[in-house]
Amino acid sequence: MNEYLVGLEAWMPRLADGAVNLVMALLILIVGWWISALLGRWVRRAATRSPRVDPTIVPMFYTVVVWTVRIFTVIAVLARFGVQTASLIAVLGAAGLAVGLALQNTLQNIAAGIMLLMLRPLRAGEYVALSSGTEGTVEEVGLFLCRLVQVDGIHVSLPNSVVWNATITNYSRNVTRRLDIPVTVHYSDDLDAALASLTRLVSEHPLVSKEPAPQIKVSEYKDNGTVVNLRMWCAAAQYWDLRWDLFHQIRQTLGSAGFKPPIPVREIQAPPKEDSHSAA
């Protein structure tokens, strides 16, 4: 019994030190995690309020800040237990190299994400179309994925390397956008009167920009009539509203003015009858 008490008495300082280290490590871990979340929220809030910061880089900046603090927190916890952090960092570096070689595609996505954020061919809130066939409004460009929201509300997540290697058509980068609408006028109708009616309709529309001035010109001839091209400029955000409204008003305007609809007409002739004498 005395030997057990002596041994317990010898272990008590070590147990006390271990308990103190455990409590301090938990405290460091909790405080570090709390500080990382606090800094992350502060960075996101500050970046969102600043007009000089592109909203596209906010998620990536938030992730970098949060996980940088958390990594240092974990290293501080391990150092509290006597782990040689210098050796640990060397081991982690070697392991990172091995993982990097195994995850080359993932590193390509990170590099592509950095290039997308540096060159900014797309930004959050812009409507883009990729040569791969995907299009939608940019919601986020992260470390690994680019998230788009299609017009039907479906979210699409694409690897950054796919977006970077694709041809990107950005429909929202310019403030204004050109709209072309082909209108077919029947050959039997007065072409000059049709041009005057279409010019008046386009010029008086409130969504059509005055500069550059609209152009209403004959562009080609088809089987069912003469094609008149209506070319105008408008605000990019009002493009579809103007397009839908003009398609509705053009038909009403030409119809009320007495113009015929450009229905294709085919003239069918009966074959000549054979001469009975020649047949005999």
Secondary structure, DSSP 4 states (H G I P E B T S, - for coil): -HHHHHHHHHHHHHHHHHHHHHHHHHHHHHHHHHHHHHHHHHHHHHHHH-TTS-GGGHHHHHHHHHHHHHHHHHHHHHHHTT--HHHHHHHHHHHHHHHHHHTHHHHHHHHHHHHHHHH-SS-TT-EEEETTS-EEEEEEE-SSEEEEE-TTS-EEEEEHHHHHHSPEEESSSSSEEEEEEEEEE-TTS-HHHHHHHHHHHHHT-TTS-SSSPPEEEEEEEETTEEEEEEEEEEEGGGHHHHHHHHHHHHHHHHHHTTPPP--------PPPPPPHHHH-
